[in-house]
Amino acid sequence: MPPRKKPSSMNKKKADRKLKRAIKQGIVEAPEKKRTSHRKRPRVGPTGHTIGPDGSAVPPIRGLGLQSAFTKLSPQFLEESKRIASNIALTRPLPPSSAIYAKADPGSFAPTTLTCISRPKWNFNMTKTEVEKNEEGVFKKWLAQNDQTILAWQEELDAKRKAALEEDESPQTMPASPTYFERNIEVWRQLWRVTEISEILLILIDSRCPDLHFPPSLASYLKNRKIILVLTKVDITGAERTEAWKAHIHAQYPTIPIVEVESYIPKDQSAVHQGRGRFQASIPENFRVKLIDTIKKVHAELLEPPAEVKSRPERLKNWIPPVKPEVNWDALVEAKGDKVGLAVGGPSVPRSGHDLDEGTTQNESGSYERRVPEILTVGLIGQPNVGKSSLLNALFGVPKVTASKTPGKTKHFQTLFWTQDVRLVDCPGLVFPNFVPMELQVLAGTLPISRVSAISACIHYASQRLPLERIYQLRHPSLDEDPKEDKRTWRGGQPRPVVVTQEKPVVWTAMDILTVYATTKGWVTAKAGRPDIHRAGNAMLRSLAEGRVSWGFWPPGTESEHCGADGAGVWISDREFVDSDTESEQEPEDEESGTGADSDSDATDGEESESEEEEESNEEDEGGQNVGIGRFGALAIDLGEESEASEE
């Protein structure tokens, strides 16, 4: 018999929707779910013993799986950031120094205080349960240590800010925001596996802000590995910024090779796509050859015995190279199309006992010995939305792996053969620990926009570095106010004095930008009818993170005169930007997309929108009412005019 339904009312449903929205925005903590078991009464046989399972064992909950996990912002931070974003006037025009990347203040902590966790030591005699318990114990300690460091760092920055405000040495600023990093051990296990099976690692870094994507924690984690830094999205930043960043990175890491790539080329536009830019995965031939030559040089370095081995002839005689000695490099240049990209390996492929580890075999005596690898394995590592899957598709010439604008689309590491000699391993993107503010991580697209609750803080951070009102062609509300009427009376014949009014300078705030953009788009909340600033900020952050608005930092140490004096900040104003009607133009496979906060901007004051929970995954106009004419509004037929025409 089915369980009886609980009686509910409209007020109860509204309260449940409001609670879900508050939990998603980080205002309140999620209540603990009660585990209820509908176990049947055990059957007892004729002898008095239980037949079948007794139901006493409760299956373990596996947590989040491979979904990235991050901390939630406090309600105090959200309220204070929203208040400050409404009051602080933005500096206009932007100074040239705003285009130069300024490293975050680590306070009293060393940049290497935050670390990437390494896989704990294990051996082949340990069971799977023992290995997992050991990893989970070490991970728990590492997580607590990093959390404690970040909390102390945030409190230290807040103390400096409050002290400066009390002494009136600086204007009011945003509170120190926390930094995000990957908190799911399952995602870290994917990284451990990729680094174990790969001889050469390609570290992909976004050329718009490379220092963010190659933090000191990652550099220290891979200090004993052969790596290549790959600058992606150089078609957005341009050659001049890319060369400046290459020189800056080479000064920090002189022994690490650096190469730049492009992963997309424009496709022919058609009327079906209504003028929107279309791109296909492809890498220019010069970038392909340069990348392969760099891998070839690193491969040659791995074939050279270390100095300590060369000094001992007995060790040199038995030395085994860690990579395959002979590789057909010409085949890599010509490898394109359906003949490449054969998917192999991965977490679901069983492994035999004779292949317990890459480059390791078990002999007859039961001991393990190294052997020469039969395949050169190249791993791709990087933060979310940096372009790992896109580079794979560009190298293969055809879509082989799923690439998406939503960060964290790749869930499992994927192993694909480039040629018979070389295979590529695509690692899921994970956010590495670093002393950087949360707003910069959102601007660079490493965090899912749908999970961002501090919309006003992120837009305020972006407005300090980009003239958003110029980019989106917004008009300040004060310019549309009617002039005040002169109601003074004068005697007859006496001329009225001419009053010369001076135009007041326009002062923008982050909240003004959100309100005007929402009003321009016609986005209002469903119930209160206010401008939907959360949806407006969501759309702006998406266009910035996805590269529809071209921007890029200059490296530290760049002269201010070299950055231009047009007040554009990090905005690359010579690139064309076409603002879309709605944010519904995301790729259909963006499963985590959604406005994320399409409720009323004053939801904390008791107002709520009518959107349901399932509508948060859509990017159409379901989150708020769109009062604009719409894309097909011009095709509407006025029945009144049609009837008048028929009467004539």
N, C-alpha and C positions, 0 to 999 in steps of 0.2 A: 504493500500500500504506500503510495507516494506521501512524503511528509506534507503536513498542512502548511499552507502559505501564511506568512505573517501579515497581519493587517497593516497597511501603510497609508499615509495621507500625502497631499501635495507639499505641506510644510515639512514633513519628514524627508521627502525626496529632495527638496531645495536645500535642506540642512546637510544632507549627505553629499550633494554636489559641491556645496560650499566647503565642506571639510576636505573632500578630495582635492579641490583647487588649492586650498591652503597647504595641504601636505606637499603638493607638487611644487609650490613656490617656496617651500621651506619655512613657512610661517609657524607651523605647528609640527610636532613630531607624529609620525605614523603610529597608530595604536598597534599593540601586539595582537597578531591573529591567533584566535583560539583554534586549536586543532581538535576537530570533532571526528570521531570514528564511528561509522555506522557498521559495526561488526555484527555479523549474525551470531546467534546463539550456537555454540558448538554442538555437533551431533554426537550422541553417545550410542555406541553399539551395544549388542546383546551382552557382551562381557563386561560392560561398564567403562570401557576405554573410549577416549575421544577419537572420532573419525575425522581425518583431514586436519588442516591447520587449526590451531587453537586461537589464533588471532592475538596472542599475547605480545608478539614482536611488532614494534612500530617501525616502518621503513624510514631510513634516515632521509633528511631533507638536504638536497645537494646545493643549496644556496642559490647564487645568481648565475651559475653556469659560466658562459663566456661573455656575459654582459658587463661592460665597464662600470665600476662603482666609484662614486666620488662623495665627498662630504657635503653636507647641507649648510647653507648660510643661516645665520641667526636672524630672528625677527628684528632685533635692535639694529643690526647692520643694514637690513633692507629699509627700515623706516628712516634711519639717518641719511643714507645715501639718496633716498628719494627727496628728502627735504633739502639737502644741500644742492642737488641737481636742479631744484627749482629756484634757488636763490643766488648761486654763484654765477656771475657774468663771465662769459667766455671772452678770451682775448682775441680781438679782431683788429687788423689782420694777424694771422699767425706769424710768430717770429721764425726766422730761418732755422734756429736751433731746434724747433719742434720736429724737423725732418731727420734729425740725427738720433740714432738709437742710444738711449741712456740706460745703462744697466741698473737694475733695481738695487737698492741699498740693502746689503745683507746684514747690516747692523754689526753686532759684535761676533757674528758667526763667520767662519771661513766658508768660501764657496763650496768646498768639498764636504761640508758637514752633512748635507743631504746625500744619500748614497742610493745606488741601485742594488737590490738584493741579488746575491749570487745563489746558485743552487747549492744546498748543503751537500757535503760529501756522502757518497753512497758506494756500495759494492754489489757485486752480482749475487752475493749470498743473502742479501736482504730481501724480504718479501715486499710486495707492492704496498701492503698496509703499513709496514714499518717505514718505507720510504716516504709515503704521503704524510704520516704522522710527524715524522722528523721535519719535513718541509713546512708543514702547517705551524709547528711550534716555533721554528726560526722566523717564519714570516710574521707571526703574531708579535714577536719581540721587535722585529724591524719596524713594523707598522707603528707600534707604540712609541718607539724612539723618534721616528720621523714626525709623528703627530706632536710630540712634546717640543721638538725643535721648532716646528712651524708656529705653534701657539706662542712660544717665547719670542720668536722673531716678530710676529704680528703685534704682540703686546709692547715690545720695545719700540716699534715704529709708531704705534698709537701714542705712547708716552712722549716721544719726540714731537709729534704733531701738536699735542695738547700743550706742551711746554712752550712751543713757538707761538701758539695762539694767545697764551696768557701774557707773553712778552710783546705781543703785537709785532713780531718780526716777520710774519708771513700772513697772507690772506687765508681765509677759511678754505680748507681742502677736504677731500674725501677721506673717510676712515680707511685705515690699512685693511686691505682685503686679503683673505687667505689665498694660498696657492694650491692648485689641484694636482694630484698625481694618482696613478693607478693603484687601487686598493683591492683588486680581485686577484687572488693567487692563481686562479686558472689562466688568466691572461699572461701572468708572469711565467707560468710553466710553458706557454707557447714560445716565449722569448728564449727560455733556457734550452728548449729542444732545438730551436733554429741555430743558436750559437754553438751547440754541440756538434751538429752535423755539417756545419759550413766551414770551409777552409778560408774563404774570402768573404768579407761582409761589406755590403754597400750601405752606407748610412745616408739616407735621403734627408735633406734639409731644405726647407722652403727659402728661396732666395729673397723673399720679402723681409724676413727677419731670421737670419741663420743662427744667431746666438741663442735664440729661444729653442731651436730644435736640436742643438748639440750642446747640452748643458755639461757642466763639470762632472756631474754624477755619471753620465753616460761615457764621457771620455775616460774617467777612472775605471769604469767597469770593463771597458774594452782596451785597456792599455797594453795588454799582451797579445792582442789579436791583430791580424792584417786587415785593415779597413781602408775603404775609399769613400771620401765625402762626395756626394752627388748633389749638386745644386739644381733643384727643380723649379719650374715656373719662371724660367728666365725670360720667357716671352712677355711676361707681365712687367717685370722690373726693368728690362732693357740691358744692353751690354755695358753701359757705363757703371751702373750700380753693381752689376754682377762682378766686374773686374775689381771694383773697390772692395767688395766683400771678400773676394778670393785673396787679395793682398792682406786684408786684415786677418783672415783665418790662417793663412800661411805663416804670418808672424807669430801666431799663438802655437800652431802645430806644424813646425817646418817639415816633419818627416811624413806627414799624411798627404797623399795625393788628392787633388781636387779636380773634379770634372763637372761641367754643366750640361744639362739636357733639356729638351722640349719634348712633351709627350702628346701634343695635340696640334692638328692643322685644321684650318677652317674648311668647311664643306660648302658646296654651292647652295645658296638660299633659294627657296621657292615660296610661292604665294601661300602654300599650305601652312608654313611656319610663321607667317605674318611678320616677316622682317627680323625675327629673332636669329641670333648667331647660332650656327650649328658647327660642331667639331667632331672629328674622328681621331681615334688613337693612331698616331704615327710619329716616328722620330726622324728628323732629317738625317741624311746620310753622313754628314760631317760629324754630327753628335754621336751617331752609332759607332763610327770608326774610332773616334777619340775615346769612347767608353771602353771598347774592346781592347784598344792598345793599352789603356791604363790597367785593365784586368790582366793583360798579358805580362806587363812589367812586374806587377805584384806576384803573379804566378812564378816568374823567373826568380824572384827573391826567395820564395819559399823552397825552391829547388836547391838553393845554396845552403850547405851545412852551416850551423852556427860556429862561432869562433872557438868555443870550448870543445866542439867535436873535431874541428880541423886540427887542433893542437894535440890530439890523441889519436894516433893511427889505428889502435885497436878498436876505438869507438867509431872512427870514420869508416872502417871496413864493414861494420854491422849497422851503420846508420841507414834508416829507411826514410825517404822523403814523405812529408805529410800530405802531398798532393799527387795527382796523376802526372807523370812526367811528360807525356806526349798528348797534346791537344791540337786538333785541327782548327786553327784560328780563322782560316779563310772560310770555313763552313759557317762560323758564327756571323760573319758579315752578310752572307747570302741567305741565312736561315730566316725565312718569312713565310707567312701563309698558313694553311691548314696542316702542313707537314711538321710543324713545330708546336710546342705547347702541350704535349701529351701529359695529362695529369697522372701523377704517380705519387705514392707515399701518402703522408698525412696521418691524422690520429686514428683513422678507422682501418688502416691496413695492418694485418697481422704480421709480426716479425718472427722469424724462425730462430731457434736456439743457436744456429751456426752464424747468425749475424746479429749478435747482441749489441754491438755498438759500431759506429762508423769506423772503418779501419782496424777492427779488432776481430780476431777469430779464436775459436777454442780448439786446441789440439787434442790428440788422443789421451794425453796424460791428465787432461782437465784444466790445465793452466791456459792463460790468455796471452796472445802475442799479437803484435802489430803487423799489418801487411800494407802493401801499397794500394791506395784507393783506386778503384776502377773508374770513378767518375769525379770530375771537379764540381764541387758544390759551392754555389755562390748564394748567400743569403741577403735579403733585403730587409732592413730594419729602419724604423722611423716612427715619429709620432703620428696620430691620426690626421687624416686629410692632407698628408704631405705628398701623396702621389705615388705610392708603391705599386698598387695594382694598375694604375694608369701607365706607369713605365713598363710593366710587364706586357700589357696589351700593345704598347707602342713598339716594343722590341719584336714581338711576334707578328705584328702587322694585322692581327685579327683579334677580336675580343675573346680572351680565354678565361679571364677571371672577372668577377663582378666589381666594377668601379662605381662609386657613388659620391655625390656631394656631401652626404651625411657622414661625419666622422665616425670611425669604428665600424664600417660596413663589413670588413673582413673579420670573421670570428675565429677560424682555425688557420693554422699555417698550411700553405698549399705548395706542393712540390711539383714542378713542371719541367720537362726536358726541353732545353733550348736546342741542343744537338745530341748526338749519341755520346759525346764526351762531357757535356756541361749540362747541369741542371740548376734551376733557379728555385729558391724557396722564399715565398712571400709570407712574412710574419705579420700578424695582426698589429695594428698601431696601438701603442700604449703611451700614456703621458708620463714622462720621466720626472722625478723630483727635481725641483729647481727653485731658487729664490726669485720668482717673478710674480707679479700681481695676476689675479684671476682675470682682470679686464683684458690684459694683453693676450692671454690664452684664448679668450673668446674672440678677440679681433683676428687672431691668426687662424681660427677655425679648428683648433685642437679639441675643443669641447663641443658636444652637441648643443646647438642653439635652442632646441626644444626643452632642454633641462635648465636653461639659464633663468634664474628668478630675479637677479639684480639687473634688470633691463636699463634703468635710469643710470646706474653707475657705469655700465659698459658704454652707453651712448655718450655720457659725459667724458669718459676717457678717450673715446674716438673723436669727439668734437675738439679736444685739445690738440689733436694731431691732424685732423682733416677738416676742411671747411664744408661741413655737411650741408649747410644752407645753400652754398654755391653748387655743390654737386647735384642736389635734388631740386635746385631752382625754386627755393622756398621764399615767400614774401612775409616779412614780419607783420604781425597783426596790428601794430601801432601805425603802420603806414596806411592802413585802410580806414582809420578813424576819421569821421567827418570833422572839418575845422569848426571851432567854437564860434557861434554867432555873436556879433557885436551888438548887444542890446542897450547900449548907452543912447541917450537922447541928446539932441543938439538944437540950439535956437535956429530960427529960420535965417537963411542966408549965410550962416557961418559954416565954412567948409570943414568937413571931417578930416582929422589928421590921418595921414597914411601910416599904418602900422606895419613895419617890416618884421615878419616872423622868421626866425631862424629855425631851420630844420634840426631837430634833436637827433643826436647820433643813435643809431639802432643798436640796442644791446640785446644780445642773444643769450639764452640759457639752454641747457640740454633739454629741459622740459618744454621750452618754447619750440624747439626743433621737432620733438616728438608730437606735440599737439598740432602744429601747422601741417606736418606731413600726414598725420591721420586725417585731418580735416580736408586736405587736398585730395586724398584718396577716397574720402567718403566713408572712412571706417569709424563707426561708432559702436558703443556697447549696446547690446540687445535690449536691456531693461532701462537703464538710466539715460541712454542717448548721448553720453559724453564721448569725446574723441578717444578712440581705443589706442592709447599710447603703447600698450604692450604689443599689440599687433604691428604697430608702426615700427617700434624698436626691433621687433623680431625680423621684419622685412629688411630693415637697414643692416642689421648684423649679418644676415644671410648674404646680402649683396657684397658686403665687405669681405666676409670669410671665403666666399666662392670665387672671388676675383672679378666679379662683374664691375666693381669699382676698382680700378687699378691703383695700387699704392705699394710703397716699399720704403723701408728705412735706409738711410745712409749709415755706414759703419761708424763706430765711435772714433773720434779723432779727425773727422772730416771738417774742413773749414766751412764756416757758416756762409761765406760768400759763394761757395761752390754749390750750395743747396738751392739757390734762387731766392729772389726777394718779392715774389708775387703773392706771398701769403698762402700758398697751397699746402704747406706742411709736407706730409708724406704722400699726398695725392699726386699721381702722375696725370696731369691735366690734359696732356696731348693725346691720351687714349679716349676713344669714343665710349660713352656710357649711355645705354638706353634703359630707362627705368620701366620695368614691367608693371602692368596693371595690378596684378596680385602676385603673391608669392606661390601661386599654384603651379608655376612652371618648373617645379623641381622634377627630378627624374622619378619615374614611377617606382623604382626600387628603393627609394629613400623611406625605409620602413619606420624610421624614428622621426620623420619630419612632422611638422605641425607648428602651429603658431605658438603653442606652449603656454601662452598667457593671453588668450583672446577674451579675457573677462574684462570687467570694468577696471579702470585705473585706480579706483578707490575701493577695491574689493575688501580691503582691511577695515573699511568704515561701515561695512554691513551691506554694501551693494553687491549684486551678483548678476551674472549674465545667464541666459537661458541655454547655453551650450551644454550638451551632454558630454560624458567622459569619452565616448567613442568618437566624438567629432574632433578630438584633439589630434588625431592622426591625419586629418584632412587639411589641406592648405587652400581650400576654396573659401567662399564667403560665409561659411556656416558658423564661424566663431563670433561674428558681429555683423551688423547690418551694413551693407554697402549701398549708399544712397546715390552713387554715381550712375551714369547712364549704362555702363557695362560695355562689354565688347560687341555685343550684337544688338545694342539698344537702338541703333539707327535703322534696323530692319523692322522695328515694331510698326504695326499698322494702326492708325487712329480710326476707330470705327465711326466716330462722329463725323469726321471729314469725308469718310467713304460714303456715308448715307446722304450727306449734303450734295456730294457730287452726283449720286444716282438720281436725286430729285431734280437737279438741273437738266 
